[in-house]
Amino acid sequence: MKKSLAVLLSLLLVCSFAFAEEDATTSATLNIDQLPEVKTEDNGILVVFFSPDFTTRAAAYAIAAGLNAGLFEIEAAEPYTQEDLNYFNNFARSMEESRDKNARPAITALPENLDKYDTILLGYPVWGGKAPKILYTFLESVDLSGKTIVPFCTSNSSPFGSSDKDLKKLAGDSVTWKKGTRIQKGATAEQIIEKAPEILNPEE
Ligand SMILES: Cc1cc2nc3c(=O)[nH]c(=O)nc-3n(C[C@H](O)[C@H](O)[C@H](O)COP(=O)(O)O)c2cc1C
């Protein structure tokens, strides 16, 4: 009984953001087909992102380009296929992982020389109002003490949900956690590049 209620609630959630997507003028989440060029400087800022499809990657590159920041991709040891990401299938890998509070998908590598950075922008897609569990793997595998973390997310229509609060809790009190930005649907690389300083230093 409990399981069928969980399935029904997941279906309702999927339908609500899937329908919102149909109202939008673009089919892609962002209006970016080509990744902007990033000229990294030694300025203590690193953009860390997880993007099993393309959207968060495009946002991460544009933010890094706007800040001349470093870039690091969180890559799953077992890459996500399109079927894994099919949220219309309640039993797809991404959906199963979202429900499983103990899921910690393995990561291929962690960033080197993290001590070079004092600010980490952390980007991910919203999955069912939460962060993908691989972000939990990441935060549990690195020491970010003393650093400032600024989250950003992409989604079809949902805001952060509980994702940033959940991640903040995992990161602990030794970090300064800033308010995050949801990258707006339809944004272009130029718009994100221009907005990057504001994403880095949001008005609290
Ligand atoms: C398992 C799963 C759950 C999702 N849940 C939501 C959601 O709750 N709200 C929403 O607006 N979009 C949701 N989406 C859509 C993604 O957040 C959106 O397409 C995101 O921009 C994808 O980023 P990526 O291309 O970097 O993977 C979900 C996608 C997946 C695969």
The ligand as a Gaussian input file, in Angstrom:
#p B3LYP/6-31G(d) Opt

LIG

0 1
 C       15.191000      11.652000     -12.372000
 C       14.857000      13.064000     -12.807000
 C       14.035000      13.823000     -12.014000
 C       13.731000      15.135000     -12.387000
 N       12.959000      15.877000     -11.547000
 C       12.672000      17.153000     -11.875000
 C       11.885000      17.958000     -10.991000
 O       11.502000      17.559000      -9.896000
 N       11.582000      19.207000     -11.409000
 C       11.986000      19.705000     -12.608000
 O       11.650000      20.836000     -12.905000
 N       12.759000      18.988000     -13.448000
 C       13.118000      17.728000     -13.113000
 N       13.909000      16.967000     -13.950000
 C       14.459000      17.592000     -15.159000
 C       15.922000      18.086000     -14.938000
 O       16.063000      18.776000     -13.704000
 C       16.344000      19.053000     -16.051000
 O       16.086000      18.506000     -17.300000
 C       17.831000      19.411000     -15.887000
 O       18.069000      20.654000     -16.493000
 C       18.728000      18.349000     -16.515000
 O       20.070000      18.723000     -16.339000
 P       21.250000      17.932000     -17.096000
 O       20.980000      18.129000     -18.579000
 O       22.497000      18.621000     -16.665000
 O       21.163000      16.516000     -16.682000
 C       14.249000      15.677000     -13.598000
 C       15.079000      14.878000     -14.409000
 C       15.411000      13.604000     -14.003000
 C       16.322000      12.774000     -14.861000

